Amino acid sequence: MSLPTFTAKTTAEDVAATFGEQIRGKTVLVTGTSINGIGFETARVLAKYAGLVIITGYNTERLNLSAEAIKKETPSANIRQLVLDLSSLTAVRKAAAEVNAYAEPLHIIIHNAAASGSATLNPTVDGLEPRMATALTGPFLLTQLLAQKLLASSSKSDFTPRVVVVSSAAHAFGPHGVDLGNIAHPDAAKYHNGDAYFQAKAAGILFASELARRAKGKINAYSLHPGGILTNINQKGQDKLDLISMGLLTPEGLPDESKGAWKTMGEGAATTIVAAFDSRLDDESGAYLDDCVVANEKIAPHSSNAETASKLWEITEEIVGEKFVF
């Protein structure tokens, strides 16, 4: 089959239509699926084809709204709600146990969730920085606990399970990448909202690349930049204020197109679905995608360092208290 060339203007609908047969029958878990976010758009589009889409969130009310919106558009969609607070290791373990008890196989995990920023450090229940907990430690533990279920799905089909990490081009804004010595015991004196975001996104790229290396083809992993999208997170609080101060949003909180093109929600979710299903990526595990294509040259040096990725993996194993076994 001749596959189309995707671009920055490709939408999630376009990608899903192209790979409809590959998506059909698959179980996909998507984190962070609140309405007006790219995780919701990802789940909404995949629900038209997938066998089961597991949507997650820490708030039952939000989950209900997302599920109702998807079912209203696609009544035949098989949607299952999973309460998941990635900032709590205990909550992650509880959610993983629930998924492991599902009768259905698990083919793909899409780590889309992100934490809102704050002006000062507000540690999680485990004493971690919230953005890093949501982007690294929570996803790491969830993937580790669901790894055997992912691997089991490959024995029943010719599809290699995938893990997709939604990162950002902003990972390169932090000049030094992830501060390895500050993850387990974050220092409030070092905290800055913007830097916390940059580090969390850098950590996501390192996690995906190291997962790909250690899995040795048993699980394919990818990270990506979705593009600049006006989502529910950057329309409020400290994140909105920071984007305004950086000149990326106008004083009214709207995208400043003079500073670069912004994507629609559909365009923003497209690269995620490419990472999850594009067969051209089968031999590209560990790749970083931008505008729906492999763009490893856009990874900042600090986030493409194999030694840093390995150290980060080991630190994360110590924090979560779990060894990742394939």
C-alpha positions as CSV (number, residue, x, y, z in Angstrom):
1,M,0.0,0.0,0.0
2,S,1.3,3.4,-1.0
3,L,1.2,5.7,2.1
4,P,0.7,9.5,1.9
5,T,3.2,12.0,3.0
6,F,2.1,13.7,6.2
7,T,2.8,17.4,6.9
8,A,2.3,20.0,9.6
9,K,-1.2,20.5,8.3
10,T,-2.2,16.8,8.5
11,T,-4.9,16.1,11.0
12,A,-5.5,13.3,13.4
13,E,-8.6,12.3,11.3
14,D,-6.3,12.1,8.2
15,V,-3.8,9.8,9.9
16,A,-6.5,7.6,11.5
17,A,-8.2,7.1,8.2
18,T,-4.9,6.1,6.6
19,F,-4.2,3.5,9.3
20,G,-7.8,2.5,10.0
21,E,-7.1,-1.2,9.5
22,Q,-4.1,-1.2,11.8
23,I,-6.1,0.7,14.5
24,R,-9.1,-1.7,14.2
25,G,-9.4,-4.0,17.1
26,K,-6.5,-2.5,19.1
27,T,-6.7,-1.4,22.7
28,V,-5.2,2.0,23.3
29,L,-4.7,3.7,26.7
30,V,-4.4,7.5,26.4
31,T,-3.5,9.6,29.5
32,G,-4.7,13.1,30.0
33,T,-8.0,13.1,28.0
34,S,-9.8,16.2,29.3
35,I,-11.9,18.1,26.7
36,N,-10.0,20.8,24.9
37,G,-6.7,18.9,25.0
38,I,-4.8,16.9,22.4
39,G,-5.3,13.8,24.5
40,F,-9.0,14.1,24.1
41,E,-8.6,14.7,20.4
42,T,-6.4,11.6,20.1
43,A,-9.0,9.5,22.0
44,R,-11.9,10.9,20.1
45,V,-10.4,10.0,16.7
46,L,-9.1,6.6,17.7
47,A,-12.5,5.7,19.1
48,K,-13.9,5.6,15.6
49,Y,-11.7,2.6,14.8
50,A,-10.1,1.0,17.9
51,G,-11.5,-2.0,19.7
52,L,-11.1,-0.2,23.0
53,V,-9.9,3.2,24.0
54,I,-9.1,3.6,27.7
55,I,-9.3,7.3,28.7
56,T,-7.7,8.5,31.9
57,G,-7.9,11.4,34.3
58,Y,-7.7,12.1,38.0
59,N,-11.2,13.6,38.0
60,T,-14.2,11.4,37.5
61,E,-16.3,14.4,36.4
62,R,-13.9,15.2,33.6
63,L,-13.7,11.6,32.5
64,N,-17.5,11.5,32.3
65,L,-17.6,14.6,30.1
66,S,-14.9,13.2,27.8
67,A,-16.6,9.8,27.5
68,E,-20.0,11.4,26.8
69,A,-18.6,13.7,24.1
70,I,-16.9,10.8,22.4
71,K,-20.0,8.5,22.6
72,K,-22.2,11.3,21.3
73,E,-20.2,11.6,18.2
74,T,-19.4,7.9,17.8
75,P,-22.2,5.8,19.6
76,S,-20.4,2.6,18.7
77,A,-17.2,3.6,20.4
78,N,-15.9,1.3,23.1
79,I,-14.7,3.7,25.8
80,R,-13.5,2.8,29.3
81,Q,-12.8,5.3,32.0
82,L,-9.8,4.9,34.2
83,V,-9.1,7.1,37.2
84,L,-5.4,7.8,37.2
85,D,-3.4,10.4,39.1
86,L,0.1,10.2,37.6
87,S,1.5,12.4,40.4
88,S,0.9,9.7,43.0
89,L,2.8,6.4,42.7
90,T,0.2,4.7,44.9
91,A,-2.6,5.9,42.5
92,V,-0.5,4.6,39.5
93,R,-0.2,1.2,41.0
94,K,-4.0,1.1,41.7
95,A,-4.8,2.1,38.1
96,A,-2.3,-0.4,36.6
97,A,-3.8,-3.2,38.7
98,E,-7.2,-2.4,37.2
99,V,-5.9,-2.4,33.6
100,N,-4.0,-5.7,34.2
101,A,-7.3,-7.2,35.3
102,Y,-9.0,-6.3,32.0
103,A,-9.9,-9.2,29.8
104,E,-8.8,-7.3,26.7
105,P,-5.2,-7.1,25.6
106,L,-3.2,-3.9,25.6
107,H,-1.4,-2.8,22.5
108,I,-0.5,0.9,22.9
109,I,0.1,3.4,25.7
110,I,0.0,7.0,24.8
111,H,1.6,9.2,27.6
112,N,-0.1,12.5,26.8
113,A,-0.9,13.9,30.3
114,A,0.9,17.0,31.6
115,A,0.7,18.9,34.9
116,S,-0.2,22.5,35.2
117,G,2.5,24.8,36.4
118,S,2.8,27.0,39.5
119,A,4.8,29.9,40.6
120,T,6.4,27.9,43.4
121,L,7.3,24.3,44.0
122,N,4.3,22.3,45.3
123,P,5.7,18.8,45.8
124,T,3.5,15.7,45.1
125,V,2.5,13.3,47.8
126,D,5.7,11.4,47.0
127,G,7.8,14.6,47.4
128,L,8.4,15.0,43.7
129,E,8.1,18.0,41.4
130,P,4.6,17.7,39.8
131,R,5.6,18.2,36.2
132,M,8.4,15.6,36.4
133,A,6.1,13.2,38.3
134,T,3.5,13.5,35.5
135,A,5.9,13.3,32.6
136,L,8.4,10.8,33.9
137,T,8.0,8.9,37.2
138,G,4.2,8.2,36.8
139,P,4.5,7.1,33.1
140,F,7.6,5.1,33.9
141,L,5.9,3.2,36.7
142,L,2.7,2.7,34.7
143,T,4.6,1.4,31.7
144,Q,6.6,-0.9,33.9
145,L,3.5,-2.4,35.6
146,L,1.7,-2.9,32.3
147,A,4.8,-4.1,30.3
148,Q,3.9,-7.8,30.6
149,K,0.3,-7.1,29.3
150,L,1.8,-5.1,26.4
151,L,4.2,-8.0,25.6
152,A,1.4,-10.5,25.8
153,S,-0.5,-8.7,23.1
154,S,2.3,-9.2,20.6
155,S,2.2,-13.0,21.0
156,K,-1.4,-12.9,19.6
157,S,-0.8,-10.7,16.6
158,D,2.0,-9.4,14.4
159,F,1.8,-5.9,15.9
160,T,4.7,-4.9,18.1
161,P,3.3,-2.9,21.1
162,R,4.1,0.8,21.2
163,V,4.6,3.4,23.9
164,V,4.2,7.0,22.8
165,V,5.5,10.0,24.8
166,V,4.1,13.4,24.0
167,S,7.1,15.8,24.6
168,S,7.7,19.2,23.1
169,A,10.2,21.2,21.1
170,A,10.4,23.3,24.3
171,H,12.6,20.5,25.8
172,A,15.5,22.4,24.0
173,F,14.8,25.7,25.8
174,G,16.4,24.4,29.0
175,P,20.2,24.7,28.2
176,H,21.2,21.8,30.5
177,G,18.3,19.4,30.1
178,V,17.3,17.3,33.1
179,D,19.0,18.0,36.4
180,L,19.6,14.4,37.5
181,G,20.5,15.4,41.0
182,N,17.2,17.3,41.6
183,I,14.6,14.6,40.6
184,A,14.3,12.5,43.7
185,H,14.6,15.5,46.1
186,P,13.6,18.7,44.2
187,D,15.1,21.9,45.6
188,A,12.5,24.7,46.0
189,A,15.3,27.2,45.6
190,K,16.0,25.9,42.1
191,Y,12.4,25.8,41.0
192,H,11.1,27.9,38.1
193,N,7.9,27.0,36.3
194,G,9.3,27.3,32.8
195,D,12.4,25.3,33.6
196,A,10.3,22.6,35.2
197,Y,8.3,22.3,32.0
198,F,11.5,22.2,29.8
199,Q,13.0,19.5,32.0
200,A,9.9,17.4,32.1
201,K,9.7,17.4,28.3
202,A,13.4,16.5,28.0
203,A,12.8,13.7,30.5
204,G,10.1,12.3,28.2
205,I,12.4,12.1,25.2
206,L,15.1,10.4,27.3
207,F,12.6,7.9,28.7
208,A,11.3,6.9,25.3
209,S,14.8,6.5,23.8
210,E,16.0,4.4,26.7
211,L,12.8,2.3,26.7
212,A,13.4,1.6,23.0
213,R,17.0,0.6,23.7
214,R,16.3,-1.7,26.6
215,A,13.2,-3.3,25.0
216,K,15.3,-4.5,22.1
217,G,12.4,-4.6,19.7
218,K,9.9,-6.2,22.0
219,I,8.2,-2.8,22.6
220,N,8.7,0.2,20.2
221,A,8.8,3.6,21.8
222,Y,8.6,7.1,20.4
223,S,8.6,10.7,21.6
224,L,7.2,13.7,19.7
225,H,6.5,17.4,19.5
226,P,2.8,18.0,18.8
227,G,3.2,21.6,17.8
228,G,2.0,24.8,19.4
229,I,-1.6,24.3,20.3
230,L,-3.9,26.4,22.5
231,T,-5.0,23.7,25.0
232,N,-6.7,23.7,28.3
233,I,-3.4,23.8,30.2
234,N,-1.9,26.9,28.6
235,Q,-5.2,28.9,28.8
236,K,-5.0,29.3,32.6
237,G,-2.8,30.0,35.6
238,Q,1.0,30.4,35.7
239,D,1.4,28.7,32.3
240,K,-0.7,31.3,30.6
241,L,1.1,34.1,32.4
242,D,4.5,32.7,31.4
243,L,3.5,32.3,27.7
244,I,2.3,35.9,27.7
245,S,5.6,37.1,29.3
246,M,7.5,35.1,26.6
247,G,5.4,36.8,23.9
248,L,3.9,33.6,22.6
249,L,0.5,34.6,23.7
250,T,-1.0,38.1,23.4
251,P,-2.0,40.0,26.6
252,E,-5.5,38.6,26.0
253,G,-4.1,35.0,26.1
254,L,-4.5,34.3,22.4
255,P,-1.8,32.8,20.1
256,D,0.6,35.4,18.6
257,E,0.9,34.2,15.1
258,S,3.7,36.6,14.4
259,K,5.9,34.4,16.7
260,G,5.2,31.2,14.7
261,A,2.4,29.1,13.4
262,W,0.0,27.5,15.8
263,K,-1.8,24.3,15.1
264,T,-5.4,23.3,15.5
265,M,-6.3,20.5,17.9
266,G,-6.6,18.1,15.1
267,E,-3.2,19.0,13.6
268,G,-1.7,18.8,17.1
269,A,-3.0,15.2,17.7
270,A,-1.9,14.0,14.3
271,T,1.8,13.3,15.2
272,T,0.6,11.2,18.2
273,I,-1.4,8.9,16.0
274,V,1.4,8.6,13.5
275,A,3.7,7.6,16.4
276,A,1.2,5.0,17.5
277,F,0.3,3.4,14.2
278,D,2.5,4.4,11.2
279,S,4.0,1.2,9.9
280,R,6.9,3.2,8.5
281,L,8.2,3.6,12.0
282,D,8.5,-0.1,12.7
283,D,12.3,0.0,12.4
284,E,12.6,3.5,14.0
285,S,12.0,2.7,17.6
286,G,13.4,5.5,19.8
287,A,12.7,8.2,17.2
288,Y,11.5,11.7,17.9
289,L,8.7,13.0,15.6
290,D,7.7,16.5,14.6
291,D,5.0,17.4,12.1
292,C,4.2,13.7,11.6
293,V,7.7,12.6,10.5
294,V,10.9,11.5,12.2
295,A,13.0,14.5,13.2
296,N,15.8,13.2,15.4
297,E,18.0,16.1,14.3
298,K,15.7,18.4,16.3
299,I,16.5,16.7,19.6
300,A,18.7,18.9,21.8
301,P,22.1,17.4,22.5
302,H,21.3,17.0,26.3
303,S,18.3,14.9,25.4
304,S,20.0,12.6,22.9
305,N,22.8,11.6,25.3
306,A,22.7,7.8,25.8
307,E,24.5,8.0,29.1
308,T,22.1,10.6,30.5
309,A,19.2,8.5,29.4
310,S,20.6,5.4,31.1
311,K,21.3,7.3,34.4
312,L,17.8,8.8,34.3
313,W,16.3,5.3,33.9
314,E,18.2,4.0,36.9
315,I,17.3,7.0,39.1
316,T,13.6,6.6,38.1
317,E,13.8,2.9,39.0
318,E,15.1,3.8,42.5
319,I,12.3,6.4,43.0
320,V,9.4,4.1,42.0
321,G,11.0,1.1,43.7
322,E,10.5,-1.2,40.7
323,K,12.9,-2.8,38.2
324,F,11.8,-2.7,34.6
325,V,11.9,-6.3,33.3
326,F,11.0,-7.3,29.7
